[in-house]
């Protein structure tokens, strides 16, 4: 029987045939997402039953789903966030898990900066009003020379820092693991707590994984600490920000605005956010550039094949 690989990301192989060819040339039958959307838990349970490997996006891959995967030997994340994967179950059952580190860092860093400028300068609101023949001037806030606070300094956070230097920004950062050499090279000052960033920064950008420690790291109390002209950006993981607290902060003008590309559920269940004009919303699309998509597909296929080959060596 031919070995199978399940691929759930809808953009996989969209612009390049290389990711699929890599798998097929290695002798695998590739089973693509036939729903053209994120799969439900029931659909994942059915699809994963007889596969040897899976390339996963944000679809559910918890214990209930993994229990159905009797032949599964390897999981390749199409991206870097693994909060939708039960890592403990995978480890216990010797299912390897890999990520496509660095594949989309530049794309996400670019989009982060795009959101910062769009929110600060009310680009979406001005565009909308102009289409209504409303040519009135809207006063906004500057980005050049302001203070940027990075919460998380992995590949994407570092990419944002490099871009922010072009705006002559003062850069503060918080991370449990500090890269002092990079900080010195790029003029970044590490602070002792997240609160230091919340109180001092004009722009706050989140670049963290989602886990029990980081869930709702930004909530009601944190918004109270921010400047009324502060802009918060999240291109990392939904769940880092308490969305009810975000709506409250935006409605009551506790902050200037927000650029949010990721939500706890997508589309967001908090419909109040969709009605506000001081938030720019993305469809989890920060990594959706042609180059990043090609990179993620190729990296994911290579990672999966490497894991499956190592598994077969034992």
N, C-alpha and C positions, 0 to 999 in steps of 0.2 A: 504494500500500500504506500502511495506517495505521501511524503511528509508535508505538513501544512503549516502555514503561517497566517495568522489573522492580523489584518491591518485596519485600525479604526479611524485614524485621522483622515478627514475628507480631502485635505490638500496634498496628501502623500502621492508623489509621482505626478503631480498636476502639471508641472512645467518641464519635467525631465523624466525620461523613461529609465534612467540609471538605477534609482532605488529598487524598482520592481525587477529589473533585469538582474541585479545582483542576487536577489533571492531566487529567481527562477533558474539562473545559471548554476546555482548551488544545489538544484534539484528539489526546490520547494514549490508547492502549489500555493499561490497567493490568493487569499480570500479577502476581498476588499469590502469596505462598509457599503452596503446596498441601500441604506436608509437615507443617506445624504444629510445626516444630522448626528448629534451625540446619541449613542445607544443607551437604552434603558438597562436597568439591572437584569430584567427578564431576557432581553435580547442578547445581552452579553453572556448570560448563562447558557443560552442555546448555541451561540456562535463559537464559544471557546471550548466546547466539549472534547473535540478530537484534534486540537491543534498542538503542535510541538513548540511553537513560539508565538508571541504576540507583540506587535508594535502598537503602543497605546497612546492615545491623546489624553483627553480629560474624561473619558468614559469610565464608569465605575468598575473597579477591579479590587473589590474588597473580599473578605473571607468567603462570603456566600457565593460570590462568582468564582473565585479561585478553586473552591471545593468541587466545582463541576469540571475543572480542567485536569482530567486524569493523566494526560500525556504531556502537560506543559513543563518545559524545561527552562525557558528563558523569556524574560520580559524586557523589551527595549522601549524606554520612554521617549516619545517624540516631543522633546523639550527637556526641561530640568526639574519641574515640580512633580514630586511623587506622592502628594497628599491623597490622591485617589487610589493609591495602591497599598494593599495591606503588606507592608514590608516584613512584619513579624511572621506572617503566615508563609510568605515567600522564602524567607530565611530558614524557617523550620522545615520546609519541604524541599529545600535545596533547589529552589527556582532562582536563577540569577536575575538581577535587575541592573540595567544600565541606563544612563542618561546621555543626551546629546549636548554635553557641556561645550559652550562656546559657539555652537552652530548659529544661534540667533541673537547673540549678544549685541551686535552692532545695530540690528534692526530694532530691538527693543529700546536701546539707548536713544536712538534717533526719535522714536515715537514718544518716549518720555519727554524729551526736549520739546517736541511738537505740542504735547499737551500743556506743558508749562507755559509756553508762549500763547497758545490758544486761549487758555483760561485767564492769564494775566491781562491780555489785550481784548478779551471778549470777542474773539474772532467769529465764533459761530453766531452770536447774537447780532453783531454788526452785519454779517452776511444776510441773516434772515430779514432784518429790518430794511436793508437795501433792496431786497427782492420785493418788499412791500412798498417800494418807492418812498421809504422813510430815510431821508438823508441827514437826519439830525446827528450831531456829534456825541459820542459816548466817551466819557472820561474813564481811563483805565489806569493800571499800575505798571511800573517799569520792571524789567528783568535785569537789564545791564547794571552791573556793580552791586547787585543785591547779595544776600546771604542764602546759600543753598545748604540744606541739611539732608544728608544721605543716611538713611537707616538701613544698613547693609552695604558692604563694599566688596561684593563678589564681582564677577566679570561685567555684569550689567551696570552695577553701581559705579565701578571704575570707568566704564565707558561714558556714563553721564558726567562724571567728574571731568574727564578730558574735554568734553563738549562745553561744559560750563565755564572752563577757563577762557574760552573764546568770548564769553560775555563778562570777563573780568570779575567773576563772582568770588566771594569769600566762601570757602567750602568747609563745612563742619561734617563730621561723620561719627557714627556709632556702630560698632560691631564687636561681638564677643571675641572674634579673631581678627586682630589688627595686622594690616600690611604696612608696617612703618616705612619700609623702603619706598613703596609706591606713594605713600602720603607725603614723604619728604620731597620726592621728585615732582609732585604735582601740587604742592602747597596746600595739602589737606590737614586740618587739625582734628584729631580724634578727641571726642568729649567723653565724660565719664558716665553719662546716662542719656536715655532717650529724651528725658525732660529738658535737658540742656538744649537739644535741637528744637523741641517744640516751642520753647520760650524765645529763642534767638533767631530762628530761621524765617526768611521771607518765603522760601520755597522748600517744601518737605517732600522727599521722594522715597518711597518704600521699595526695598529690594531684599526681601526676606522669604524664606520658605514658610509654609503654613504648618504649624504643629501646635501642640497644647500650650506651649509657652508664648507663641506669637499670635494666636487667635485673638482677635479684637484688641490688639496692642494699641490701637487708636479707638477710643470710645469717648463717652461724654466728658469725663474729667480731662482727657488729653486735649479735646477741642477748646476747653476753657482756658488752657495754657497758651494757645496760639495767638499770634497777632491778628487783629481784625482785617489786615491786608494780606494774610498768609494764604498761600496756595498749596494744597496737598495733592500729590500724584501717586496713583497706585497702578503700576503695570506688572506687579509681581503675582500675588495670589488673592483671590476673593476670600474674605474671612479675616484678613488682617485689620480691616476697618469694620466697626459696628455700623451697619448701614442705617439703622434708625437714628443713631447718634449723628451720623453724617448728614442725614436729612434735617435734623434739628439745627445743626450748626449752620447749614446753608440757608435755611429758612429764616433764621434769626440773625443772620449776618455776623456770626461769631468769627467767620473767616471770609476771605474774599471769594474763594471758589475751589473747585476740585476737578481733577482730570482722572477719570476712573475707567480703566480698560478691563477690569476683572471684578466679578461679583460672586457672592456665596452661591447663588443659583443664577444661571444664565439662560434666558434673559432674567433680569432682576425681578424679584417678587415685590420689592418695595416700589410701587408705581409712583409714589410721591416724588421720588428722585427724577423721574422722567418729565415732570412738570416744571422743574426749576431751570432758570436761565443762567445760573452761576455754576453749572457743572457741565463738563464736556464728557460724553460717554462713548466708550469704544466697545466693540463686540469681541473682546479678547483677541484683538487683531494686531497687537504690537509686533508680533513676530511674523506677520503675514506679508513678507516681501518675497519676490521671486528668488532672490539669492538665499535668503534664510530658509525658505521652504525646501529648496534644492539641498542645501546643507543638512537640514534636519533629516530629510529622507535618506540621504546617502549615509550619514552618520548612524542613524537608527538601524538601517539594514546591515551595515558593517558591524555594529555592536552586537546585533542579534546573532549574526552568523558566527562571530568570534565566540560568543557564549555557547552556542549550540555545538560548535566544533570542540570546544574545551570539554563540554559535557560528554560528547561522544568519545573522547579520548580515555575516559575512565571505564 
